[in-house]
Amino acid sequence: MKKGSILIVIPAFNEQNNILRVIRDIEESIPEADILVINDCSVDKTSSVARLAEGVKVVDLPCNLGIGGAVQTGFKYAYAQGYQYMVQIDGDGQHIPQEVSKLVAVMQQSGCDMVIGSRFLDIRSYRPPLARRLGIKLFYLLFKVLINTKVTDSTSGFRLYNRKSIEILSRIYPADYPEPDAIVVLKKHGLQIREVGVRMREREHGHSSITAIKSPYYMAKVILSILFSCTRTRW
């Protein structure tokens, strides 16, 4: 992709021990991309550490908006600045920047509007805990029935978007646990979604916000949001 056409958005909350390595990996693997770190009101040194990387833009949110608000900030920035493509790479180090080339290849070959990096398509990679895998399977069945779409890894935040999907999600993006619901939003707008198998790794530092105790709440909340989005007629 041409330099200046692609933006890498890194949502980060308390990732001082991971963020600089994530940035360096991106700079080495995708030198043509611009990088934007969305610091979601971290209470550690995420912002100051990210600013050590020359040329990287950092947005410090005034309050903690959660992953949805942080990523939508990235969409709004990408849309306002005229980027043709946006990639979400989480700040915890699980996503491998070298794998972005797979997402790009699928989008260029298929002409789709969003590509999801999946942990469950012909790739032996880090797998999430059992409770989360069960939730992903349930979401797969819901998408198949409700929107006639097969998505093997709907909670993956490793995604590539084109200009059309950036414009839509800059206006409409779920605030809490947004990844599965965003699929419905794009499908309801007639956009095309593809998946490709990618490698991922476990985070080295910190903890996921979705714990075993929170998993049932997460699943119930996302299922209700998906059902609401599927029945919504106006946006």
Residue, then its C-alpha position, 0 to 999 in steps of 0.5 A: m500500500k502507498k505510504g500515507s494511505i494506511l493507519i495503524v490504530i493501537p488502542a491501549f489501556n495500562e500497556q506500558n510494558n507492551i506498547l513500545r515493543v508493539i510499535r517497534d514491531i509495526e515500524e519494522s514490518i509495515p514501514e509505510a504505515d502511520i501509527l496512532v496510539i489511543n491511550d484510554c486514560s491509562v493510570d500507568k506510563t503507557s502514554s509517555v512510553a508510546r511518545l518515546a517512539e519518534g513520529v508516532k501520534v498519541v491521543d490521550l482520552p480524558c476518561n476511560l471509554g473502553i475498547g469501543g470508544a478507544v477504537q472509534t476514536g481511531f476510526k474518526y481520526a482515520y476518516a477525518q485525515g483521509y486514510q484509505y485503510m485502517v488496521q487495528i492492532d491491540g496494545d497487548g502484543q498478541h497481534i503480530p504485525q507481520e501478519v497484516s500482509k495476509l489481511v491486505a492480500v485478502m482485501q486486494q484479491s476479494g475487494c471486500d470491505m473488512v478482513i478479520g484475522s482469525r485464530f481458527l482458520d488453518i493456523r496453529s496459534y495461541r487460542p483463547p481460554l475455553a470459556r471465550r472459545l465457547g462464546i466465539k462458537l455461539f457467536y458463529l452460530l448466531f451470525k450464521v442464522l441471523i445474517n447468513t455469515k460465517v465468522t470463525d473468530s468474531t471477537s478478534g480485534f485484529r482487523l483491516y478496514n477500507r474507506k467505506s467501513i471506516e466511514i460507517l464505523s466512525r459514526i456507528y460503533p458499539a461502545d462495549y465489547p464491540e468486535p462481534d457487533a461491528i460485524v452486524v453493523l457492516k453487514k446491515h450496511g451491505l459491506q463484505i467481510r472476509e477472514v484469513g488465518v493468522r498467528m497470534r501470541e499470548r500477552e507477556h504482561g497484564h491481563s485481559s479485561i474478560t475474565a472467567i467470572k466476567s465471561p457469562y456477563y460478556m456473552a449475555k451483553v454481546i448477544l443482546s446487542i447482536l440481536f438488537s442490531c439485527t432487528r434495527t431498521r434505522w441507523 
